[in-house]
Amino acid sequence: MSTPLVEARGVVKRYGPTVALADGRLTVLPGESHALVGRNGAGKSTLVNVLTGLQAPDEGTVRFDGEPAPPLADRDAWRRKVACVYQKPTVVPELTVAENLFINRQPLRRGLISWRRLRAEAAELLGTWDVRVDPEARTADLKVEDRQMLEIARALSFGARFIVLDEPTAQLDNREIERLFGRMRALQDSGVTFLFISHHLQEVYEVCQTVTVLRDARWITTAAVADLPRAALVEAMAGEALTGGQHQAARDAVPAGAPVVLSTSGLTSEAYDGIDLTVRSGEVVGLAGTSGSGKIELAETIAGLRTPTGGSAQLLAQQLPFGDVRAALRAGVGFVPRDRHDQGLVAGMSIGDNATMSVLDRLGRGGFVGTDRRRGFATGLIERLDIHAEGPDQPVSDLSGGNAQKVVMARALASDPRLLVLVNPTAGVDVKSKESLLARVDSAREDGTAVLVVSDELDDLRRCDRVLVLFHGRIVAEHPAGWHDHELIASIEGVDSMPEGVDHG
């Protein structure tokens, strides 16, 4: 067996009290395409950050060709070992292809850039790796697939032969994906090794020879793709056997006659296409999907943060206002955004100010808000949400993550919404806070509120009456309450989870 091109052993990475990676392992052989898979939060990004020298592990080792990884500060040495092509471009769009290839290392003549040599060397480099892009083209004008090949060529020009592709197909259509895979195979034949990260498991079977699975920040397995059936791969990611894993009890069905609170018809944008859905009074509907599925953009559209390019939506038979958060709030939408730090809280304000800012018109007249009235209203929300705090005047920045998230939920509930839109409602909170937040979802359901839950957490989705799965911007599956973990994950990842000989009926 040849010496591994890349080997990580026992990698541990902590961020304060959070253990982002508890046992990261990876062994990549020269010339292979090696898949790294796992659900959101499994530790993939953390391991990539360590493998590319962006962060040092707290424990464990990384080796290239049997030698220890370079010191973190030696960026040139890292560039000669490894490069990562991310979903977001790292090229400068206004520069040409040639300028991007040799940025900060342009060929000089008498102290000035030799543009002729720059173009000639760029053309030679692109020709060496069969990257068919005009060196003089403006990078902003390139297709996504050509921009990715430009980034790969730039990495190869430093001497790196290990390329990490992070969700490279997220913005590509089927033809572009096939072309990318063809180029990957050709580069493999030339001695390039890939670490391929994708939520779309069928792509692992198309282009990779080996797969490593992470789950809950730990290494689970590494296996030859040809020897690992899809059902077994999904099982490794889910941590649940296909023959009888966790199966939550079905909830009491929402009455068929319950009024429709939210309905969308053909809702379309750059992130999603042709979305038809309904949410009834007293119904909790989940939206699941990978990071590029369009689920968050859809939720933010319904909450008034975005404007779709087509289609319509109605809230209680009235046209839902798009692109206007205040109008959506007045129409009866309560919203918990995906990031409480950037979108959910004003750090310099008190708990009371944060919790009541959406209902100030109810707490006073003529633009004046009664201090006692606001404090009393906020105190009621603090008690209702079981927020552990000294009182409404305490700065929200003093709170733990779980209590801060409860403040965001309190504000969403303060307006007595008819539709509650929750995006990752329990992200980054402790177990006790998570249960408290999810209990509020149950209470809202019992009060007749329609609830839309967008989450990567299976525990959040278990409270739903049904879960809709988005894949590449379209609804591809619907799971009623009582689904198995592996069934939902298979839909999210775009694979058929039905193993031979197993009856799911």
URNOR-V137822 format. One record per residue. N is the residue number from 0. RES is the residue in one letter. PSI is psi in whole degrees, -180 to 180 (999 if undefined). D_FIRST is the distance of its C-alpha to the first C-alpha in Angstrom with 1 decimal. Layout:
{{N	RES	PSI	D_FIRST} {N	RES	PSI	D_FIRST}}
//
This chain:
{{0	M	133	0.0} {1	S	160	3.8} {2	T	132	6.7} {3	P	139	8.6} {4	L	-38	11.7} {5	V	135	13.7} {6	E	125	13.7} {7	A	134	17.0} {8	R	132	17.9} {9	G	37	21.3} {10	V	127	23.1} {11	V	135	26.9} {12	K	126	29.5} {13	R	147	33.2} {14	Y	95	36.2} {15	G	-130	39.2} {16	P	-10	39.4} {17	T	127	36.9} {18	V	102	33.3} {19	A	-28	31.5} {20	L	120	28.0} {21	A	-28	27.7} {22	D	79	24.0} {23	G	126	21.9} {24	R	143	18.1} {25	L	133	15.7} {26	T	112	12.0} {27	V	124	11.8} {28	L	153	9.0} {29	P	137	10.6} {30	G	3	13.1} {31	E	163	13.4} {32	S	118	16.6} {33	H	122	16.2} {34	A	141	19.5} {35	L	114	21.1} {36	V	160	24.1} {37	G	156	26.8} {38	R	166	30.6} {39	N	133	32.7} {40	G	3	32.5} {41	A	-20	29.0} {42	G	7	27.8} {43	K	-50	26.0} {44	S	-38	28.2} {45	T	-43	28.0} {46	L	-41	24.2} {47	V	-41	24.5} {48	N	-37	27.2} {49	V	-42	25.0} {50	L	-26	22.0} {51	T	6	24.5} {52	G	13	26.4} {53	L	-29	29.6} {54	Q	149	29.7} {55	A	140	28.4} {56	P	150	27.0} {57	D	-32	29.4} {58	E	162	26.6} {59	G	176	22.8} {60	T	152	20.4} {61	V	132	18.9} {62	R	145	16.4} {63	F	124	15.6} {64	D	35	12.9} {65	G	-5	12.9} {66	E	148	16.7} {67	P	148	19.4} {68	A	152	21.1} {69	P	163	24.3} {70	P	148	27.7} {71	L	-34	29.2} {72	A	-15	32.1} {73	D	80	30.1} {74	R	-36	30.1} {75	D	-41	29.4} {76	A	-40	26.1} {77	W	-40	25.2} {78	R	-30	26.2} {79	R	-13	23.9} {80	K	-45	20.9} {81	V	152	21.9} {82	A	153	24.8} {83	C	131	26.2} {84	V	110	28.4} {85	Y	169	30.8} {86	Q	-43	33.3} {87	K	134	36.1} {88	P	146	36.1} {89	T	12	35.6} {90	V	163	37.3} {91	V	113	41.0} {92	P	-32	42.8} {93	E	-10	45.8} {94	L	161	43.8} {95	T	170	42.7} {96	V	-47	39.1} {97	A	-42	39.2} {98	E	-38	40.6} {99	N	-37	37.9} {100	L	-35	35.1} {101	F	31	36.5} {102	I	134	38.4} {103	N	10	39.2} {104	R	39	37.8} {105	Q	144	40.2} {106	P	136	40.9} {107	L	154	44.2} {108	R	115	47.1} {109	R	40	49.8} {110	G	-4	48.7} {111	L	155	48.8} {112	I	130	46.2} {113	S	98	45.9} {114	W	-34	45.8} {115	R	-48	45.5} {116	R	-38	42.3} {117	L	-48	41.0} {118	R	-40	41.4} {119	A	-44	40.1} {120	E	-35	36.9} {121	A	-45	36.4} {122	A	-39	36.9} {123	E	-44	34.4} {124	L	-47	31.8} {125	L	-38	32.4} {126	G	-37	32.4} {127	T	-40	29.1} {128	W	13	27.4} {129	D	43	29.9} {130	V	110	31.6} {131	R	78	35.1} {132	V	139	37.3} {133	D	121	40.4} {134	P	-26	40.0} {135	E	1	43.6} {136	A	144	43.5} {137	R	130	44.4} {138	T	-34	41.3} {139	A	-23	43.5} {140	D	-4	44.3} {141	L	152	40.7} {142	K	160	39.4} {143	V	-44	36.9} {144	E	-37	34.1} {145	D	-35	35.0} {146	R	-39	35.2} {147	Q	-42	31.7} {148	M	-34	30.5} {149	L	-44	32.6} {150	E	-37	30.9} {151	I	-45	27.4} {152	A	-40	28.7} {153	R	-41	30.1} {154	A	-42	26.9} {155	L	-30	25.1} {156	S	-22	28.0} {157	F	-13	27.2} {158	G	-7	23.8} {159	A	138	21.9} {160	R	11	19.0} {161	F	113	18.5} {162	I	125	21.4} {163	V	124	22.6} {164	L	110	25.0} {165	D	105	27.4} {166	E	55	29.4} {167	P	-19	29.5} {168	T	3	31.4} {169	A	-33	34.1} {170	Q	15	36.7} {171	L	148	35.8} {172	D	179	37.4} {173	N	-42	35.7} {174	R	-43	35.9} {175	E	-37	34.6} {176	I	-45	31.6} {177	E	-40	30.8} {178	R	-41	31.2} {179	L	-44	28.9} {180	F	-38	26.2} {181	G	-42	26.7} {182	R	-38	26.4} {183	M	-45	23.2} {184	R	-40	21.6} {185	A	-41	23.0} {186	L	-37	21.7} {187	Q	-43	18.2} {188	D	-24	18.6} {189	S	3	19.8} {190	G	13	16.7} {191	V	141	18.0} {192	T	138	16.2} {193	F	141	18.5} {194	L	118	19.2} {195	F	117	21.8} {196	I	123	24.5} {197	S	145	27.1} {198	H	-11	29.7} {199	H	98	29.8} {200	L	-26	27.3} {201	Q	-27	27.9} {202	E	-31	26.4} {203	V	-41	23.1} {204	Y	-22	23.1} {205	E	-35	24.2} {206	V	-11	21.8} {207	C	153	18.7} {208	Q	-28	15.5} {209	T	151	14.8} {210	V	138	17.6} {211	T	134	18.3} {212	V	129	21.7} {213	L	144	24.0} {214	R	133	27.4} {215	D	44	30.1} {216	A	17	28.2} {217	R	151	25.3} {218	W	133	21.8} {219	I	-50	22.2} {220	T	156	19.0} {221	T	130	15.9} {222	A	157	15.3} {223	A	133	14.6} {224	V	-40	18.0} {225	A	-22	18.6} {226	D	2	18.5} {227	L	103	20.8} {228	P	154	24.4} {229	R	-39	26.6} {230	A	-39	28.7} {231	A	-35	25.9} {232	L	-44	24.8} {233	V	-40	28.4} {234	E	-42	28.8} {235	A	-37	25.9} {236	M	-36	27.6} {237	A	-25	31.1} {238	G	30	30.4} {239	E	130	32.7} {240	A	144	32.3} {241	L	-20	33.7} {242	T	-1	36.0} {243	G	48	38.2} {244	G	-157	37.3} {245	Q	134	39.8} {246	H	101	42.8} {247	Q	152	45.5} {248	A	141	49.1} {249	A	145	50.9} {250	R	164	53.6} {251	D	130	57.2} {252	A	144	57.3} {253	V	131	59.0} {254	P	137	62.4} {255	A	-27	62.4} {256	G	2	65.5} {257	A	135	64.1} {258	P	146	64.9} {259	V	122	62.2} {260	V	-48	61.7} {261	L	134	59.0} {262	S	135	58.5} {263	T	150	56.6} {264	S	114	56.9} {265	G	28	54.5} {266	L	127	53.4} {267	T	141	51.3} {268	S	-171	49.8} {269	E	-25	46.8} {270	A	-22	44.7} {271	Y	165	46.0} {272	D	126	47.9} {273	G	47	50.7} {274	I	118	50.6} {275	D	120	53.2} {276	L	159	53.4} {277	T	148	56.1} {278	V	125	56.4} {279	R	165	59.4} {280	S	130	61.5} {281	G	19	59.8} {282	E	139	56.4} {283	V	116	53.1} {284	V	129	50.7} {285	G	148	47.1} {286	L	120	45.2} {287	A	159	41.4} {288	G	170	38.7} {289	T	177	35.9} {290	S	-27	36.8} {291	G	18	37.6} {292	S	-21	39.5} {293	G	2	42.9} {294	K	-41	44.0} {295	I	-42	44.9} {296	E	-37	46.8} {297	L	-46	48.7} {298	A	-41	49.7} {299	E	-29	50.8} {300	T	-47	52.8} {301	I	-31	54.7} {302	A	-3	55.3} {303	G	3	56.9} {304	L	-23	54.3} {305	R	161	53.4} {306	T	123	55.3} {307	P	164	53.9} {308	T	-13	54.5} {309	G	166	55.8} {310	G	-178	57.0} {311	S	164	59.1} {312	A	143	59.1} {313	Q	140	61.9} {314	L	114	62.6} {315	L	47	65.4} {316	A	7	66.6} {317	Q	147	66.8} {318	Q	129	64.7} {319	L	129	61.9} {320	P	130	62.1} {321	F	148	59.0} {322	G	21	58.0} {323	D	98	60.6} {324	V	-41	59.5} {325	R	-43	63.0} {326	A	-39	64.3} {327	A	-39	61.5} {328	L	-45	62.4} {329	R	-31	66.1} {330	A	-15	65.1} {331	G	22	63.6} {332	V	125	59.9} {333	G	145	58.3} {334	F	131	54.9} {335	V	110	52.1} {336	P	171	49.9} {337	R	-24	46.1} {338	D	107	46.1} {339	R	-27	48.9} {340	H	-48	48.4} {341	D	-31	48.9} {342	Q	-18	50.9} {343	G	-27	52.3} {344	L	150	54.1} {345	V	105	56.4} {346	A	-32	55.2} {347	G	2	58.5} {348	M	168	60.6} {349	S	171	61.5} {350	I	-46	60.3} {351	G	-43	63.7} {352	D	-44	63.5} {353	N	-41	60.1} {354	A	-26	60.9} {355	T	0	64.2} {356	M	-20	63.7} {357	S	-5	63.5} {358	V	26	66.8} {359	L	-30	69.0} {360	D	-21	71.6} {361	R	-12	72.2} {362	L	10	72.9} {363	G	-179	75.7} {364	R	151	78.1} {365	G	29	78.7} {366	G	-1	75.4} {367	F	133	76.2} {368	V	127	74.0} {369	G	123	75.6} {370	T	-47	73.7} {371	D	-39	74.6} {372	R	-42	73.9} {373	R	-42	70.4} {374	R	-41	69.7} {375	G	-42	70.9} {376	F	-44	68.8} {377	A	-39	65.7} {378	T	-40	66.4} {379	G	-40	66.6} {380	L	-40	63.1} {381	I	-42	61.7} {382	E	-42	63.0} {383	R	-39	62.0} {384	L	0	58.4} {385	D	48	58.3} {386	I	121	57.4} {387	H	101	57.3} {388	A	165	59.4} {389	E	-26	62.5} {390	G	178	64.2} {391	P	-19	64.4} {392	D	-5	65.0} {393	Q	137	61.8} {394	P	137	59.4} {395	V	-24	56.6} {396	S	-15	54.2} {397	D	-13	54.8} {398	L	155	53.4} {399	S	168	50.0} {400	G	-42	47.7} {401	G	-43	48.9} {402	N	-35	52.6} {403	A	-40	52.2} {404	Q	-33	50.7} {405	K	-34	53.7} {406	V	-42	56.0} {407	V	-43	54.4} {408	M	-39	54.9} {409	A	-44	58.5} {410	R	-39	59.4} {411	A	-35	58.0} {412	L	-16	60.2} {413	A	-31	63.2} {414	S	8	64.5} {415	D	59	64.5} {416	P	152	62.4} {417	R	-27	62.6} {418	L	127	58.9} {419	L	119	56.3} {420	V	117	53.1} {421	L	123	50.3} {422	V	118	47.0} {423	N	58	44.4} {424	P	-18	47.3} {425	T	19	45.3} {426	A	130	42.7} {427	G	30	42.1} {428	V	160	44.6} {429	D	169	44.5} {430	V	-43	44.7} {431	K	-42	48.4} {432	S	-37	49.2} {433	K	-46	47.1} {434	E	-39	49.2} {435	S	-43	52.3} {436	L	-42	51.5} {437	L	-30	50.5} {438	A	-32	53.8} {439	R	-34	55.6} {440	V	-44	54.0} {441	D	-42	55.4} {442	S	-42	58.8} {443	A	-41	58.9} {444	R	-46	58.2} {445	E	-28	61.0} {446	D	-2	63.3} {447	G	7	62.8} {448	T	140	60.6} {449	A	135	58.1} {450	V	133	54.7} {451	L	118	51.7} {452	V	119	48.5} {453	V	120	45.5} {454	S	153	42.5} {455	D	-8	38.8} {456	E	123	39.5} {457	L	-34	39.8} {458	D	-35	42.3} {459	D	-39	44.6} {460	L	-18	44.4} {461	R	-22	45.3} {462	R	-3	48.8} {463	C	148	49.3} {464	D	-30	51.4} {465	R	156	49.0} {466	V	125	45.9} {467	L	135	45.6} {468	V	126	42.1} {469	L	139	41.9} {470	F	120	39.1} {471	H	40	39.3} {472	G	3	42.9} {473	R	149	44.2} {474	I	119	45.0} {475	V	-13	42.7} {476	A	155	43.3} {477	E	128	45.8} {478	H	117	45.1} {479	P	164	48.2} {480	A	139	48.2} {481	G	7	46.2} {482	W	156	42.9} {483	H	149	39.6} {484	D	-47	37.0} {485	H	-30	34.5} {486	E	-46	37.2} {487	L	-44	38.1} {488	I	-39	34.5} {489	A	-40	33.7} {490	S	-43	36.8} {491	I	-41	36.0} {492	E	-5	32.5} {493	G	32	33.9} {494	V	158	32.3} {495	D	116	34.0} {496	S	0	33.5} {497	M	101	35.2} {498	P	154	32.8} {499	E	135	33.9} {500	G	2	36.3} {501	V	124	37.2} {502	D	120	40.7} {503	H	1	41.4} {504	G	999	45.1}}
//
